């Protein structure tokens, strides 16, 4: 038994299926950009009739299983092998979507994603590394991307000098009053 693996994470435009973001982990899919674009177009053509749905949906295509979820004007897609467990793929998809939704204040649309592409890159990297699932908890993903600890605070080692001075000033003021 092998651990669950992800072949690709895609974000596509819901109007025409064009790529907003794509990260491929499968060696066969990774090398050929024309093949990637063909896969994305095939996926979009097969899924476009059901895109208006809010919940996750499944598409079987080219010996893969793809789960997708609709944003405002984008589609989030997680692709696994045909024998992959859909529940695992669903956890990955939900974790990524909810993390981005939280970081972008529920404005998960094409324009906002493009304006905050660094958050998208980091979130995808926190969820999947080399095809292996690293994290599915949306709060943990968002905290790691935003470099915060479990309580939502930035660790001292990650603070800028001005942020560190402001934090020290707050702590000193609190200890003098208390």
C-alpha positions in Angstrom: 0.0 0.0 0.0 1.4 3.4 -1.0 0.7 6.7 0.6 -1.8 9.0 -1.2 -0.3 11.1 -4.0 -1.4 14.1 -6.0 -0.6 14.3 -9.7 -1.5 18.0 -10.0 -3.1 21.1 -8.4 -4.9 23.4 -10.9 -6.8 26.6 -10.7 -8.6 27.3 -14.0 -10.8 30.2 -15.2 -14.5 29.0 -15.0 -15.4 30.9 -18.2 -13.0 29.4 -20.7 -10.8 26.9 -18.8 -7.6 28.9 -19.2 -4.9 28.4 -16.6 -4.7 30.7 -13.6 -2.2 28.5 -11.7 -1.0 24.9 -12.3 1.5 22.8 -10.5 2.1 19.3 -11.8 3.8 16.6 -9.7 3.5 13.5 -11.9 6.6 13.0 -14.1 4.6 12.2 -17.2 2.4 15.3 -16.9 5.2 17.6 -15.7 7.4 17.5 -18.8 5.1 18.3 -21.7 3.4 21.8 -21.5 1.3 21.0 -24.6 0.0 17.9 -22.9 -0.7 19.8 -19.7 -2.8 22.4 -21.6 -4.6 19.6 -23.5 -5.4 17.9 -20.2 -6.7 21.1 -18.7 -8.9 21.8 -21.7 -10.2 18.2 -21.7 -11.0 18.5 -18.0 -12.8 21.8 -18.5 -14.8 20.5 -21.4 -15.9 17.5 -19.4 -16.7 19.5 -16.2 -18.2 22.7 -17.6 -21.8 21.6 -17.3 -21.5 21.1 -13.6 -19.3 24.0 -12.7 -22.1 26.1 -11.1 -22.3 23.6 -8.2 -20.7 24.7 -4.9 -19.8 21.3 -3.5 -16.9 19.1 -4.7 -17.5 17.0 -7.8 -15.5 14.2 -9.5 -14.3 13.8 -13.1 -12.6 10.7 -14.4 -10.2 11.6 -17.3 -7.1 9.9 -18.8 -6.6 7.4 -16.0 -6.9 10.1 -13.4 -9.6 11.1 -10.9 -10.0 14.9 -10.5 -11.9 16.6 -7.8 -12.9 20.2 -8.4 -14.6 23.0 -6.5 -16.0 26.2 -7.9 -14.7 29.6 -6.6 -16.3 32.9 -7.8 -14.9 32.7 -11.3 -12.3 30.0 -11.0 -12.2 26.3 -10.5 -9.9 24.6 -8.0 -8.9 21.1 -9.1 -6.9 18.3 -7.4 -5.8 15.5 -9.7 -4.9 12.0 -8.5 -4.4 8.6 -10.0 -7.5 6.6 -11.0 -7.2 4.4 -8.0 -6.8 7.3 -5.5 -9.3 7.7 -2.7 -11.7 10.5 -3.5 -12.1 11.4 0.2 -8.4 12.0 0.5 -8.4 14.2 -2.6 -11.5 16.0 -1.2 -9.6 16.8 2.0 -6.7 18.3 0.0 -9.1 20.3 -2.1 -11.1 21.6 0.8 -7.9 22.5 2.8 -6.4 24.5 0.0 -9.7 26.3 -0.9 -10.5 27.2 2.7 -7.0 28.3 3.4 -7.0 30.6 0.4 -10.5 31.8 1.2 -9.5 32.7 4.7 -6.3 34.5 3.6 -8.1 36.4 0.9 -11.1 37.3 3.1 -13.5 35.1 1.2 -12.8 36.9 -2.1 -11.7 33.8 -4.1 -11.9 35.3 -7.6 -9.5 35.4 -10.5 -8.4 39.0 -10.0 -7.8 38.6 -6.3 -5.9 35.3 -6.9 -3.7 36.9 -9.5 -3.0 39.9 -7.2 -2.0 37.5 -4.4 -0.3 34.8 -6.5 2.5 34.5 -3.9 -0.1 33.3 -1.4 -1.4 30.8 -3.9 2.2 29.5 -4.6 2.9 29.1 -0.9 -0.4 27.5 -0.1 0.0 24.9 -2.8 3.5 24.2 -1.6 2.3 23.8 2.0 -0.4 21.4 1.0 1.5 19.2 -1.5 5.3 18.7 -1.8 6.5 16.6 -4.7 3.1 14.9 -5.0 2.9 13.9 -1.3 0.2 15.4 0.8 1.8 17.5 3.6 -1.2 19.3 5.2 -5.0 19.4 4.8 -5.9 21.6 7.8 -6.8 25.0 6.3 -5.9 27.0 9.5 -2.5 25.3 9.7 -1.9 26.0 6.0 -2.8 29.7 6.3 -0.7 30.1 9.5 2.3 28.6 7.7 1.9 30.7 4.6 1.5 33.9 6.7 4.3 32.7 9.0 2.2 32.6 12.2 2.2 30.1 15.1 -0.8 28.2 16.2 -2.1 31.2 18.2 -1.9 33.4 15.1 1.2 35.3 16.2 4.3 35.7 14.1 7.3 33.9 15.7 10.0 36.3 17.0 12.6 34.8 14.6 10.4 35.9 11.6 9.7 39.5 12.8 11.2 42.5 11.2 13.2 44.9 13.5 10.4 47.3 13.7 7.9 44.5 14.5 10.2 43.1 17.1 10.6 46.5 18.8 6.8 47.0 18.8 6.2 43.6 20.3 8.9 44.2 23.0 7.3 47.5 23.8 3.8 45.9 24.1 5.2 43.2 26.4 7.1 45.6 28.5 4.1 47.9 28.8 1.9 45.0 29.8 4.3 43.7 32.5 4.8 47.2 34.0 1.0 47.7 34.3 0.4 44.1 35.6 
